[in-house]
Amino acid sequence: MLKPLRNDVIKKGETYYEFVIGIAKRARQIAEYADNERLNSHADELSILTQRASEEKTVSIALEEYKHGEFSIRA
């Protein structure tokens, strides 16, 4: 289970609840995208995101994206 330090990850003005819900939503988006792409593509044409989703947990990917500012959480 991932246990990032709250102060290291949560941005100012966000609650822990908003953070958890936002990460979970993004993880579901990643999983859904990867599933759809696997159904509609050949194995050698999968995106990097889909390849990562098959190797790592989608929550880990979402957390990394959030840390690097690739998406933000809206209240």
PyMOL Python script that loads the backbone (N, CA, C, O; Angstrom):
from pymol import cmd

cmd.read_pdbstr("""\
ATOM      1  N   MET A   1       0.838  -1.173   0.000  1.00  0.00           N
ATOM      2  CA  MET A   1       0.000   0.000   0.000  1.00  0.00           C
ATOM      3  C   MET A   1       0.887   1.242   0.000  1.00  0.00           C
ATOM      4  O   MET A   1       1.902   1.283   0.695  1.00  0.00           O
ATOM      5  N   LEU A   2       0.510   2.238  -0.766  1.00  0.00           N
ATOM      6  CA  LEU A   2       1.263   3.487  -0.823  1.00  0.00           C
ATOM      7  C   LEU A   2       0.910   4.363   0.366  1.00  0.00           C
ATOM      8  O   LEU A   2      -0.264   4.558   0.681  1.00  0.00           O
ATOM      9  N   LYS A   3       1.927   4.885   1.017  1.00  0.00           N
ATOM     10  CA  LYS A   3       1.687   5.779   2.138  1.00  0.00           C
ATOM     11  C   LYS A   3       2.567   7.016   1.995  1.00  0.00           C
ATOM     12  O   LYS A   3       3.536   7.175   2.737  1.00  0.00           O
ATOM     13  N   PRO A   4       2.242   7.883   1.056  1.00  0.00           N
ATOM     14  CA  PRO A   4       3.046   9.100   0.921  1.00  0.00           C
ATOM     15  C   PRO A   4       2.814  10.020   2.114  1.00  0.00           C
ATOM     16  O   PRO A   4       1.736  10.018   2.708  1.00  0.00           O
ATOM     17  N   LEU A   5       3.804  10.785   2.450  1.00  0.00           N
ATOM     18  CA  LEU A   5       3.656  11.746   3.533  1.00  0.00           C
ATOM     19  C   LEU A   5       2.699  12.844   3.102  1.00  0.00           C
ATOM     20  O   LEU A   5       2.831  13.401   2.012  1.00  0.00           O
ATOM     21  N   ARG A   6       1.759  13.143   3.938  1.00  0.00           N
ATOM     22  CA  ARG A   6       0.732  14.125   3.583  1.00  0.00           C
ATOM     23  C   ARG A   6       1.331  15.471   3.176  1.00  0.00           C
ATOM     24  O   ARG A   6       0.936  16.046   2.162  1.00  0.00           O
ATOM     25  N   ASN A   7       2.257  15.958   3.944  1.00  0.00           N
ATOM     26  CA  ASN A   7       2.811  17.284   3.674  1.00  0.00           C
ATOM     27  C   ASN A   7       3.668  17.321   2.419  1.00  0.00           C
ATOM     28  O   ASN A   7       3.855  18.385   1.829  1.00  0.00           O
ATOM     29  N   ASP A   8       4.189  16.177   2.005  1.00  0.00           N
ATOM     30  CA  ASP A   8       5.028  16.121   0.812  1.00  0.00           C
ATOM     31  C   ASP A   8       4.220  16.101  -0.471  1.00  0.00           C
ATOM     32  O   ASP A   8       4.720  16.502  -1.522  1.00  0.00           O
ATOM     33  N   VAL A   9       2.987  15.645  -0.403  1.00  0.00           N
ATOM     34  CA  VAL A   9       2.212  15.423  -1.615  1.00  0.00           C
ATOM     35  C   VAL A   9       1.034  16.377  -1.754  1.00  0.00           C
ATOM     36  O   VAL A   9       0.810  16.926  -2.833  1.00  0.00           O
ATOM     37  N   ILE A  10       0.291  16.579  -0.696  1.00  0.00           N
ATOM     38  CA  ILE A  10      -0.914  17.404  -0.769  1.00  0.00           C
ATOM     39  C   ILE A  10      -0.527  18.873  -0.888  1.00  0.00           C
ATOM     40  O   ILE A  10       0.281  19.391  -0.118  1.00  0.00           O
ATOM     41  N   LYS A  11      -1.124  19.520  -1.870  1.00  0.00           N
ATOM     42  CA  LYS A  11      -0.823  20.926  -2.116  1.00  0.00           C
ATOM     43  C   LYS A  11      -1.641  21.823  -1.199  1.00  0.00           C
ATOM     44  O   LYS A  11      -2.697  21.435  -0.698  1.00  0.00           O
ATOM     45  N   LYS A  12      -1.138  23.008  -0.995  1.00  0.00           N
ATOM     46  CA  LYS A  12      -1.782  23.961  -0.102  1.00  0.00           C
ATOM     47  C   LYS A  12      -3.214  24.236  -0.555  1.00  0.00           C
ATOM     48  O   LYS A  12      -3.468  24.462  -1.739  1.00  0.00           O
ATOM     49  N   GLY A  13      -4.131  24.215   0.384  1.00  0.00           N
ATOM     50  CA  GLY A  13      -5.526  24.487   0.081  1.00  0.00           C
ATOM     51  C   GLY A  13      -6.355  23.248  -0.215  1.00  0.00           C
ATOM     52  O   GLY A  13      -7.576  23.340  -0.335  1.00  0.00           O
ATOM     53  N   GLU A  14      -5.711  22.084  -0.335  1.00  0.00           N
ATOM     54  CA  GLU A  14      -6.431  20.838  -0.590  1.00  0.00           C
ATOM     55  C   GLU A  14      -6.609  20.073   0.719  1.00  0.00           C
ATOM     56  O   GLU A  14      -5.739  20.091   1.590  1.00  0.00           O
ATOM     57  N   THR A  15      -7.734  19.413   0.836  1.00  0.00           N
ATOM     58  CA  THR A  15      -7.928  18.547   1.989  1.00  0.00           C
ATOM     59  C   THR A  15      -7.448  17.144   1.631  1.00  0.00           C
ATOM     60  O   THR A  15      -7.284  16.810   0.458  1.00  0.00           O
ATOM     61  N   TYR A  16      -7.227  16.333   2.658  1.00  0.00           N
ATOM     62  CA  TYR A  16      -6.800  14.955   2.425  1.00  0.00           C
ATOM     63  C   TYR A  16      -7.880  14.205   1.654  1.00  0.00           C
ATOM     64  O   TYR A  16      -7.568  13.394   0.781  1.00  0.00           O
ATOM     65  N   TYR A  17      -9.141  14.468   1.969  1.00  0.00           N
ATOM     66  CA  TYR A  17     -10.262  13.821   1.280  1.00  0.00           C
ATOM     67  C   TYR A  17     -10.238  14.158  -0.212  1.00  0.00           C
ATOM     68  O   TYR A  17     -10.370  13.261  -1.045  1.00  0.00           O
ATOM     69  N   GLU A  18     -10.073  15.433  -0.558  1.00  0.00           N
ATOM     70  CA  GLU A  18     -10.009  15.838  -1.972  1.00  0.00           C
ATOM     71  C   GLU A  18      -8.846  15.151  -2.682  1.00  0.00           C
ATOM     72  O   GLU A  18      -8.971  14.707  -3.823  1.00  0.00           O
ATOM     73  N   PHE A  19      -7.727  15.072  -1.993  1.00  0.00           N
ATOM     74  CA  PHE A  19      -6.540  14.426  -2.555  1.00  0.00           C
ATOM     75  C   PHE A  19      -6.809  12.952  -2.866  1.00  0.00           C
ATOM     76  O   PHE A  19      -6.524  12.486  -3.969  1.00  0.00           O
ATOM     77  N   VAL A  20      -7.353  12.226  -1.900  1.00  0.00           N
ATOM     78  CA  VAL A  20      -7.614  10.793  -2.077  1.00  0.00           C
ATOM     79  C   VAL A  20      -8.618  10.560  -3.201  1.00  0.00           C
ATOM     80  O   VAL A  20      -8.411   9.685  -4.041  1.00  0.00           O
ATOM     81  N   ILE A  21      -9.694  11.328  -3.227  1.00  0.00           N
ATOM     82  CA  ILE A  21     -10.717  11.181  -4.267  1.00  0.00           C
ATOM     83  C   ILE A  21     -10.131  11.526  -5.636  1.00  0.00           C
ATOM     84  O   ILE A  21     -10.397  10.828  -6.614  1.00  0.00           O
ATOM     85  N   GLY A  22      -9.344  12.585  -5.716  1.00  0.00           N
ATOM     86  CA  GLY A  22      -8.730  12.995  -6.983  1.00  0.00           C
ATOM     87  C   GLY A  22      -7.776  11.945  -7.537  1.00  0.00           C
ATOM     88  O   GLY A  22      -7.793  11.659  -8.734  1.00  0.00           O
ATOM     89  N   ILE A  23      -6.947  11.371  -6.673  1.00  0.00           N
ATOM     90  CA  ILE A  23      -6.014  10.321  -7.102  1.00  0.00           C
ATOM     91  C   ILE A  23      -6.793   9.086  -7.549  1.00  0.00           C
ATOM     92  O   ILE A  23      -6.448   8.470  -8.557  1.00  0.00           O
ATOM     93  N   ALA A  24      -7.832   8.723  -6.814  1.00  0.00           N
ATOM     94  CA  ALA A  24      -8.642   7.551  -7.170  1.00  0.00           C
ATOM     95  C   ALA A  24      -9.333   7.747  -8.518  1.00  0.00           C
ATOM     96  O   ALA A  24      -9.391   6.819  -9.326  1.00  0.00           O
ATOM     97  N   LYS A  25      -9.856   8.950  -8.765  1.00  0.00           N
ATOM     98  CA  LYS A  25     -10.509   9.232 -10.053  1.00  0.00           C
ATOM     99  C   LYS A  25      -9.518   9.114 -11.200  1.00  0.00           C
ATOM    100  O   LYS A  25      -9.826   8.522 -12.235  1.00  0.00           O
ATOM    101  N   ARG A  26      -8.332   9.676 -11.018  1.00  0.00           N
ATOM    102  CA  ARG A  26      -7.320   9.606 -12.078  1.00  0.00           C
ATOM    103  C   ARG A  26      -6.871   8.160 -12.303  1.00  0.00           C
ATOM    104  O   ARG A  26      -6.651   7.753 -13.444  1.00  0.00           O
ATOM    105  N   ALA A  27      -6.735   7.390 -11.238  1.00  0.00           N
ATOM    106  CA  ALA A  27      -6.347   5.982 -11.372  1.00  0.00           C
ATOM    107  C   ALA A  27      -7.405   5.210 -12.162  1.00  0.00           C
ATOM    108  O   ALA A  27      -7.064   4.367 -12.992  1.00  0.00           O
ATOM    109  N   ARG A  28      -8.684   5.492 -11.909  1.00  0.00           N
ATOM    110  CA  ARG A  28      -9.755   4.839 -12.676  1.00  0.00           C
ATOM    111  C   ARG A  28      -9.711   5.249 -14.133  1.00  0.00           C
ATOM    112  O   ARG A  28      -9.934   4.419 -15.015  1.00  0.00           O
ATOM    113  N   GLN A  29      -9.423   6.531 -14.407  1.00  0.00           N
ATOM    114  CA  GLN A  29      -9.299   6.995 -15.795  1.00  0.00           C
ATOM    115  C   GLN A  29      -8.176   6.246 -16.510  1.00  0.00           C
ATOM    116  O   GLN A  29      -8.342   5.808 -17.648  1.00  0.00           O
ATOM    117  N   ILE A  30      -7.048   6.103 -15.846  1.00  0.00           N
ATOM    118  CA  ILE A  30      -5.904   5.401 -16.441  1.00  0.00           C
ATOM    119  C   ILE A  30      -6.271   3.950 -16.730  1.00  0.00           C
ATOM    120  O   ILE A  30      -5.987   3.442 -17.815  1.00  0.00           O
ATOM    121  N   ALA A  31      -6.898   3.281 -15.768  1.00  0.00           N
ATOM    122  CA  ALA A  31      -7.279   1.873 -15.944  1.00  0.00           C
ATOM    123  C   ALA A  31      -8.276   1.716 -17.084  1.00  0.00           C
ATOM    124  O   ALA A  31      -8.154   0.799 -17.895  1.00  0.00           O
ATOM    125  N   GLU A  32      -9.258   2.604 -17.147  1.00  0.00           N
ATOM    126  CA  GLU A  32     -10.267   2.542 -18.212  1.00  0.00           C
ATOM    127  C   GLU A  32      -9.634   2.785 -19.580  1.00  0.00           C
ATOM    128  O   GLU A  32      -9.940   2.083 -20.544  1.00  0.00           O
ATOM    129  N   TYR A  33      -8.754   3.777 -19.663  1.00  0.00           N
ATOM    130  CA  TYR A  33      -8.059   4.073 -20.916  1.00  0.00           C
ATOM    131  C   TYR A  33      -7.237   2.866 -21.371  1.00  0.00           C
ATOM    132  O   TYR A  33      -7.274   2.481 -22.540  1.00  0.00           O
ATOM    133  N   ALA A  34      -6.498   2.277 -20.437  1.00  0.00           N
ATOM    134  CA  ALA A  34      -5.647   1.130 -20.771  1.00  0.00           C
ATOM    135  C   ALA A  34      -6.489  -0.064 -21.228  1.00  0.00           C
ATOM    136  O   ALA A  34      -6.133  -0.746 -22.190  1.00  0.00           O
ATOM    137  N   ASP A  35      -7.596  -0.314 -20.542  1.00  0.00           N
ATOM    138  CA  ASP A  35      -8.476  -1.424 -20.941  1.00  0.00           C
ATOM    139  C   ASP A  35      -9.038  -1.206 -22.337  1.00  0.00           C
ATOM    140  O   ASP A  35      -9.044  -2.124 -23.157  1.00  0.00           O
ATOM    141  N   ASN A  36      -9.509   0.000 -22.606  1.00  0.00           N
ATOM    142  CA  ASN A  36     -10.056   0.309 -23.932  1.00  0.00           C
ATOM    143  C   ASN A  36      -8.995   0.186 -25.013  1.00  0.00           C
ATOM    144  O   ASN A  36      -9.261  -0.336 -26.096  1.00  0.00           O
ATOM    145  N   GLU A  37      -7.799   0.664 -24.721  1.00  0.00           N
ATOM    146  CA  GLU A  37      -6.735   0.594 -25.716  1.00  0.00           C
ATOM    147  C   GLU A  37      -6.320  -0.855 -25.987  1.00  0.00           C
ATOM    148  O   GLU A  37      -6.050  -1.222 -27.130  1.00  0.00           O
ATOM    149  N   ARG A  38      -6.272  -1.668 -24.944  1.00  0.00           N
ATOM    150  CA  ARG A  38      -5.924  -3.084 -25.129  1.00  0.00           C
ATOM    151  C   ARG A  38      -6.946  -3.791 -26.011  1.00  0.00           C
ATOM    152  O   ARG A  38      -6.587  -4.652 -26.814  1.00  0.00           O
ATOM    153  N   LEU A  39      -8.217  -3.430 -25.863  1.00  0.00           N
ATOM    154  CA  LEU A  39      -9.275  -4.052 -26.662  1.00  0.00           C
ATOM    155  C   LEU A  39      -9.244  -3.602 -28.117  1.00  0.00           C
ATOM    156  O   LEU A  39      -9.620  -4.360 -29.010  1.00  0.00           O
ATOM    157  N   ASN A  40      -8.798  -2.376 -28.357  1.00  0.00           N
ATOM    158  CA  ASN A  40      -8.878  -1.786 -29.693  1.00  0.00           C
ATOM    159  C   ASN A  40      -7.553  -1.681 -30.431  1.00  0.00           C
ATOM    160  O   ASN A  40      -7.524  -1.140 -31.536  1.00  0.00           O
ATOM    161  N   SER A  41      -6.457  -2.175 -29.869  1.00  0.00           N
ATOM    162  CA  SER A  41      -5.143  -2.031 -30.503  1.00  0.00           C
ATOM    163  C   SER A  41      -4.419  -3.367 -30.556  1.00  0.00           C
ATOM    164  O   SER A  41      -4.785  -4.330 -29.881  1.00  0.00           O
ATOM    165  N   HIS A  42      -3.391  -3.391 -31.373  1.00  0.00           N
ATOM    166  CA  HIS A  42      -2.501  -4.546 -31.403  1.00  0.00           C
ATOM    167  C   HIS A  42      -1.498  -4.405 -30.269  1.00  0.00           C
ATOM    168  O   HIS A  42      -1.210  -3.292 -29.831  1.00  0.00           O
ATOM    169  N   ALA A  43      -0.975  -5.503 -29.800  1.00  0.00           N
ATOM    170  CA  ALA A  43      -0.068  -5.507 -28.649  1.00  0.00           C
ATOM    171  C   ALA A  43       1.170  -4.645 -28.867  1.00  0.00           C
ATOM    172  O   ALA A  43       1.690  -4.068 -27.913  1.00  0.00           O
ATOM    173  N   ASP A  44       1.653  -4.546 -30.107  1.00  0.00           N
ATOM    174  CA  ASP A  44       2.863  -3.765 -30.359  1.00  0.00           C
ATOM    175  C   ASP A  44       2.581  -2.280 -30.552  1.00  0.00           C
ATOM    176  O   ASP A  44       3.514  -1.501 -30.748  1.00  0.00           O
ATOM    177  N   GLU A  45       1.314  -1.871 -30.502  1.00  0.00           N
ATOM    178  CA  GLU A  45       0.956  -0.469 -30.719  1.00  0.00           C
ATOM    179  C   GLU A  45       0.411   0.211 -29.468  1.00  0.00           C
ATOM    180  O   GLU A  45      -0.211   1.267 -29.572  1.00  0.00           O
ATOM    181  N   LEU A  46       0.626  -0.359 -28.302  1.00  0.00           N
ATOM    182  CA  LEU A  46       0.081   0.202 -27.077  1.00  0.00           C
ATOM    183  C   LEU A  46       0.874   1.432 -26.640  1.00  0.00           C
ATOM    184  O   LEU A  46       2.090   1.494 -26.818  1.00  0.00           O
ATOM    185  N   SER A  47       0.172   2.407 -26.068  1.00  0.00           N
ATOM    186  CA  SER A  47       0.821   3.630 -25.597  1.00  0.00           C
ATOM    187  C   SER A  47       1.685   3.336 -24.372  1.00  0.00           C
ATOM    188  O   SER A  47       1.571   2.283 -23.745  1.00  0.00           O
ATOM    189  N   ILE A  48       2.533   4.275 -24.057  1.00  0.00           N
ATOM    190  CA  ILE A  48       3.402   4.137 -22.887  1.00  0.00           C
ATOM    191  C   ILE A  48       2.564   4.050 -21.619  1.00  0.00           C
ATOM    192  O   ILE A  48       2.887   3.282 -20.713  1.00  0.00           O
ATOM    193  N   LEU A  49       1.490   4.834 -21.550  1.00  0.00           N
ATOM    194  CA  LEU A  49       0.622   4.804 -20.376  1.00  0.00           C
ATOM    195  C   LEU A  49       0.007   3.422 -20.184  1.00  0.00           C
ATOM    196  O   LEU A  49      -0.041   2.915 -19.063  1.00  0.00           O
ATOM    197  N   THR A  50      -0.458   2.814 -21.260  1.00  0.00           N
ATOM    198  CA  THR A  50      -1.051   1.478 -21.176  1.00  0.00           C
ATOM    199  C   THR A  50      -0.005   0.446 -20.777  1.00  0.00           C
ATOM    200  O   THR A  50      -0.294  -0.461 -19.997  1.00  0.00           O
ATOM    201  N   GLN A  51       1.194   0.577 -21.299  1.00  0.00           N
ATOM    202  CA  GLN A  51       2.269  -0.344 -20.924  1.00  0.00           C
ATOM    203  C   GLN A  51       2.597  -0.209 -19.438  1.00  0.00           C
ATOM    204  O   GLN A  51       2.793  -1.209 -18.747  1.00  0.00           O
ATOM    205  N   ARG A  52       2.656   1.033 -18.952  1.00  0.00           N
ATOM    206  CA  ARG A  52       2.919   1.259 -17.529  1.00  0.00           C
ATOM    207  C   ARG A  52       1.804   0.692 -16.666  1.00  0.00           C
ATOM    208  O   ARG A  52       2.059   0.129 -15.601  1.00  0.00           O
ATOM    209  N   ALA A  53       0.545   0.844 -17.133  1.00  0.00           N
ATOM    210  CA  ALA A  53      -0.601   0.366 -16.361  1.00  0.00           C
ATOM    211  C   ALA A  53      -0.592  -1.149 -16.215  1.00  0.00           C
ATOM    212  O   ALA A  53      -1.139  -1.682 -15.249  1.00  0.00           O
ATOM    213  N   SER A  54       0.021  -1.844 -17.161  1.00  0.00           N
ATOM    214  CA  SER A  54       0.095  -3.300 -17.040  1.00  0.00           C
ATOM    215  C   SER A  54       1.243  -3.735 -16.128  1.00  0.00           C
ATOM    216  O   SER A  54       1.270  -4.876 -15.666  1.00  0.00           O
ATOM    217  N   GLU A  55       2.187  -2.834 -15.868  1.00  0.00           N
ATOM    218  CA  GLU A  55       3.341  -3.158 -15.030  1.00  0.00           C
ATOM    219  C   GLU A  55       3.225  -2.612 -13.608  1.00  0.00           C
ATOM    220  O   GLU A  55       3.749  -3.205 -12.665  1.00  0.00           O
ATOM    221  N   GLU A  56       2.538  -1.484 -13.457  1.00  0.00           N
ATOM    222  CA  GLU A  56       2.424  -0.819 -12.161  1.00  0.00           C
ATOM    223  C   GLU A  56       0.955  -0.666 -11.789  1.00  0.00           C
ATOM    224  O   GLU A  56       0.069  -0.807 -12.632  1.00  0.00           O
ATOM    225  N   LYS A  57       0.715  -0.378 -10.527  1.00  0.00           N
ATOM    226  CA  LYS A  57      -0.651  -0.091 -10.096  1.00  0.00           C
ATOM    227  C   LYS A  57      -1.028   1.297 -10.600  1.00  0.00           C
ATOM    228  O   LYS A  57      -0.203   2.211 -10.617  1.00  0.00           O
ATOM    229  N   THR A  58      -2.276   1.439 -11.006  1.00  0.00           N
ATOM    230  CA  THR A  58      -2.714   2.720 -11.560  1.00  0.00           C
ATOM    231  C   THR A  58      -2.685   3.832 -10.515  1.00  0.00           C
ATOM    232  O   THR A  58      -2.508   4.999 -10.865  1.00  0.00           O
ATOM    233  N   VAL A  59      -2.856   3.491  -9.246  1.00  0.00           N
ATOM    234  CA  VAL A  59      -2.767   4.504  -8.189  1.00  0.00           C
ATOM    235  C   VAL A  59      -1.346   5.056  -8.120  1.00  0.00           C
ATOM    236  O   VAL A  59      -1.159   6.255  -7.910  1.00  0.00           O
ATOM    237  N   SER A  60      -0.355   4.206  -8.294  1.00  0.00           N
ATOM    238  CA  SER A  60       1.045   4.659  -8.298  1.00  0.00           C
ATOM    239  C   SER A  60       1.305   5.606  -9.462  1.00  0.00           C
ATOM    240  O   SER A  60       1.996   6.613  -9.312  1.00  0.00           O
ATOM    241  N   ILE A  61       0.748   5.277 -10.617  1.00  0.00           N
ATOM    242  CA  ILE A  61       0.915   6.131 -11.797  1.00  0.00           C
ATOM    243  C   ILE A  61       0.245   7.477 -11.562  1.00  0.00           C
ATOM    244  O   ILE A  61       0.822   8.522 -11.861  1.00  0.00           O
ATOM    245  N   ALA A  62      -0.981   7.454 -11.024  1.00  0.00           N
ATOM    246  CA  ALA A  62      -1.715   8.693 -10.753  1.00  0.00           C
ATOM    247  C   ALA A  62      -0.966   9.561  -9.749  1.00  0.00           C
ATOM    248  O   ALA A  62      -0.894  10.779  -9.912  1.00  0.00           O
ATOM    249  N   LEU A  63      -0.415   8.948  -8.727  1.00  0.00           N
ATOM    250  CA  LEU A  63       0.338   9.690  -7.719  1.00  0.00           C
ATOM    251  C   LEU A  63       1.583  10.327  -8.319  1.00  0.00           C
ATOM    252  O   LEU A  63       1.890  11.480  -8.014  1.00  0.00           O
ATOM    253  N   GLU A  64       2.300   9.604  -9.162  1.00  0.00           N
ATOM    254  CA  GLU A  64       3.477  10.162  -9.841  1.00  0.00           C
ATOM    255  C   GLU A  64       3.083  11.335 -10.739  1.00  0.00           C
ATOM    256  O   GLU A  64       3.755  12.366 -10.749  1.00  0.00           O
ATOM    257  N   GLU A  65       1.994  11.176 -11.491  1.00  0.00           N
ATOM    258  CA  GLU A  65       1.522  12.261 -12.359  1.00  0.00           C
ATOM    259  C   GLU A  65       1.196  13.497 -11.527  1.00  0.00           C
ATOM    260  O   GLU A  65       1.530  14.616 -11.917  1.00  0.00           O
ATOM    261  N   TYR A  66       0.552  13.300 -10.393  1.00  0.00           N
ATOM    262  CA  TYR A  66       0.176  14.417  -9.528  1.00  0.00           C
ATOM    263  C   TYR A  66       1.414  15.116  -8.966  1.00  0.00           C
ATOM    264  O   TYR A  66       1.488  16.344  -8.941  1.00  0.00           O
ATOM    265  N   LYS A  67       2.379  14.322  -8.519  1.00  0.00           N
ATOM    266  CA  LYS A  67       3.623  14.890  -7.980  1.00  0.00           C
ATOM    267  C   LYS A  67       4.351  15.740  -9.017  1.00  0.00           C
ATOM    268  O   LYS A  67       4.951  16.759  -8.677  1.00  0.00           O
ATOM    269  N   HIS A  68       4.299  15.319 -10.292  1.00  0.00           N
ATOM    270  CA  HIS A  68       4.986  16.035 -11.363  1.00  0.00           C
ATOM    271  C   HIS A  68       4.123  17.120 -11.996  1.00  0.00           C
ATOM    272  O   HIS A  68       4.531  17.734 -12.982  1.00  0.00           O
ATOM    273  N   GLY A  69       2.938  17.364 -11.443  1.00  0.00           N
ATOM    274  CA  GLY A  69       2.080  18.439 -11.936  1.00  0.00           C
ATOM    275  C   GLY A  69       1.400  18.150 -13.257  1.00  0.00           C
ATOM    276  O   GLY A  69       0.985  19.081 -13.948  1.00  0.00           O
ATOM    277  N   GLU A  70       1.274  16.877 -13.630  1.00  0.00           N
ATOM    278  CA  GLU A  70       0.654  16.522 -14.900  1.00  0.00           C
ATOM    279  C   GLU A  70      -0.870  16.626 -14.847  1.00  0.00           C
ATOM    280  O   GLU A  70      -1.522  16.665 -15.890  1.00  0.00           O
ATOM    281  N   PHE A  71      -1.437  16.670 -13.653  1.00  0.00           N
ATOM    282  CA  PHE A  71      -2.859  16.953 -13.494  1.00  0.00           C
ATOM    283  C   PHE A  71      -3.059  17.584 -12.131  1.00  0.00           C
ATOM    284  O   PHE A  71      -2.219  17.440 -11.243  1.00  0.00           O
ATOM    285  N   SER A  72      -4.162  18.279 -11.967  1.00  0.00           N
ATOM    286  CA  SER A  72      -4.450  18.918 -10.690  1.00  0.00           C
ATOM    287  C   SER A  72      -5.809  18.440 -10.195  1.00  0.00           C
ATOM    288  O   SER A  72      -6.621  17.916 -10.957  1.00  0.00           O
ATOM    289  N   ILE A  73      -6.029  18.631  -8.923  1.00  0.00           N
ATOM    290  CA  ILE A  73      -7.277  18.211  -8.302  1.00  0.00           C
ATOM    291  C   ILE A  73      -8.108  19.455  -8.037  1.00  0.00           C
ATOM    292  O   ILE A  73      -7.666  20.399  -7.382  1.00  0.00           O
ATOM    293  N   ARG A  74      -9.318  19.427  -8.562  1.00  0.00           N
ATOM    294  CA  ARG A  74     -10.236  20.547  -8.344  1.00  0.00           C
ATOM    295  C   ARG A  74     -11.212  20.186  -7.241  1.00  0.00           C
ATOM    296  O   ARG A  74     -11.711  19.062  -7.182  1.00  0.00           O
ATOM    297  N   ALA A  75     -11.478  21.132  -6.379  1.00  0.00           N
ATOM    298  CA  ALA A  75     -12.418  20.902  -5.270  1.00  0.00           C
ATOM    299  C   ALA A  75     -13.844  20.903  -5.749  1.00  0.00           C
ATOM    300  O   ALA A  75     -14.763  20.724  -4.950  1.00  0.00           O
TER     301      ALA A  75
END
""", "prot")
cmd.dss("prot")
cmd.show_as("cartoon", "prot")
cmd.util.cbc("prot")
cmd.orient("prot")
